[in-house]
Amino acid sequence: MILGPGDDAAILEAPDGRVVVSTDLLIEGRHFRRDWSSGYDIGRKAAAQNLSDIVAMGADPTAIVVGLGLPGEASAEWLDALTDGFRDECALVGATVAGGDIARSDIVVIGVTALGDLGGRTPVTRSGARPGDVVAVAGRLGYAAAGLALLSAERGTTEVPDFAEEFVAAHRRPEPPYACGPEAAGLGATAMLDVSDGLLQDLGHVATASGVRIVLDPAALPVPEAMARLAAELDADPLTWVLTGGEDHALAATFPRDVSLPPSWRVVGQVSDAEGEAKAEVSGRAETSGGWDHFRE
């Protein structure tokens, strides 16, 4: 960053000559609850979901700018914790908080714009998957969905069993596999995205953009023992969390079959001809969607 907060605008370097930009809006009661998450957690989460979009293009995050709508009762301590969360999440990828704006609002509204640099790499889009490619995932799946299900089960935050704490923590503060985005670009990934709305739904976007059919192998999507235990207590299907939960911000990518993938990536499916309908599906299961929909209650 050449010039940081304090003037009308910040000035950032763009060594590659191209700037990757992504933005997201988080609304209290829709994307987070202040009685479930601290200001610090919310800051980390808001930054993470935008930084994850940048690495999903194969780029390195460089900065974020933040727009905040805050109610009058929001304390200075809560705001400090929120901004600390922004800063600390950015520090994980060497990015900075370049500035932003604050206005009064009835509820907390957070708009984050993230910027990144491709470092000379070709951007990895959703439209490059080809028949014969393998589908691979980096990062956790279903953890945040499991945590949300537990918090939503009329228990609040006071009855979280020890074995399920990691799932609630994942809902409050995701851990995207940041390094795996540029890594995948270097390995020759043909398509990639951030799993923000659910693995099956998001891979459906890849299938549509690429004109292919993606088939996931449920046996390649193992369910942790603790997740299976929590699902049993909540009368839920843990594999549904894995397939349709998105807030872990894992990365999903397609690679040529002959690429040797590092341990950070695990193969979970195959790409084939569309056969009349470009879609993503799970072998042996009926789900065709079920991920996050911003306009569905």
C-alpha positions, 0 to 999 in steps of 0.5 A: 500500500502506497498511501493508507487511510486518512485521505479521500482514497488509498493508493495501492500498488498493482504489480501485475497491472491487473486488479482482481476485485470482489465485494460482499454485503453482510446484514445483521440477522441474515448473515450473522447475529451479535448474540452468537458472535463477537465483534472480532469474530464478525470482522474475521468472518467478513474479511475471510469470505471476501479474501477467499473470493480473491484466492479462488481466482488464483490471485494474492489478496492485497487489501480490503476496504470496508463500509459500515452501517452501525446502530447508535448503541454499538459501543466503541469497544465492539467497533474496535473488536470488529476492526481488529478482526478485519486486520487480523484476517488480512494479516493471514494473507499479507493484505491490509485494511486500506480504508472505508466509511461509517454511517448510522444504520438501524442494524449492523451492515458490513460491506467489504471489497477485497482486491488482489494481484494475479502475480502474472498468473492466468486467472482461474474462472468457472468456465474452464472445466473440461470432460476428463478433469477431476474435481478436487476440494481444499479446506473443510466442508460442512463444519460451519453448517453443523455449527449453525444447525446447533446454534439454531436448535433453540440452544443459544450459545450456552449449551454447546457440548465440548465435542461440537465446539469446533463446529460453532467456532467454524460458523463464527470464524471460517478458516479458508485455505488461502494458500491453495488458491494460487497453488491451484493456479500454479498446478494448472487448475482449469476452473475454480471457485470459493464454496460460499453457497454449498459444494453441490450448488457452487459446482453447479455454477462451474458445470453451467459455465463450462457446459459439463456434467460434474459427478461427486463421489459421496465416499470421497466426502468423509464425515468426521466422527464428531459431525456424525455424532452431532447430526445424530443428536439433531436428527440431521444428515451430516452429508447434507451439511457437507454438500450444501453448507457453504460458510467454511469457504473451502475451494473447489477446483477442476484439474487435468487428470494427469496433474499430481495434486498435493495433500492439500487437495482431495479428489471428490469427483469427475467431470464428464460430457454434459449429455444434454444438461450441464449440472452437478450431482452426487452419485447415488443421491437425490440432491441437486441443490439445497445450498444457500439462496439469498432470497429464500427464507 
